[in-house]
């Protein structure tokens, strides 16, 4: 493999029902940073049917070029045709870096594509940067520069691993939603659009979609919330979440929770924050009755302000909190809610 042939930072721009997923814009933001360090450009790969008109949206969020693979076989996501499309793009255009969102689609697509193009894949990354490999020079071993260093939680979140792929290209990673930041949209930006179709020959590996059933949910997406009031096992019961809901209502916020709450059946998984839930970065995050296990912290530590309420003064959550209150949440939270109501009433 001639590594010098591989250039550029590419992003799989996931779309569903001809609407670009937020993760694509997040990845483009990070791709701009990586491309700047490598003095190269950013290319989005848009796969679907009738999706060409979406290209300018990708340009507004940082894509210099958009490669469009448009075919009726790609109308709905299916593993085989999508894997064929993306791996064909990689073989044809030879990107140095290929980023895929760690969504349900991305987690299915990324590993299959990496196997087809004979490269490695680092899954569920939380940090991406350009640097040297090995990280520290080792006597007798060449230190390679301008490598993609991919960081992810490992061993159940108990340690952090930084991984490189120095001898194969592209360097591939799936990235968790919510950990990278979009750029401010560049209004009126236009991308160079190139259409590419490798051709599709359906066979017995092509799944036939008989019916698409969409679930209707009233659950708010916690990743979009500016204020989150999050409860853990220490809340005590599903009924006790009412005091958290009252606090969230006063603040105009949203209730979320830890994995322990979901495992207990108190709240749906859509509200779970953490390594196995969603990564959030609200303006204010209340961690109430949450001990602060590293798996939970990984999903909320980028919040602007973290307020912790816990009766255990030694709880790890206080290590990451900006403000901490030690005491009984059943007494503290209602008093806080009442005080905020009074402040708001006085302000009016």
Order of alpha helices (4+ residues) and beta strands (2+ residues): beta-beta-beta-alpha-beta-alpha-beta-alpha-beta-alpha-beta-beta-beta-beta-beta-beta-beta-alpha-beta-alpha-beta-alpha-beta-alpha-beta-alpha
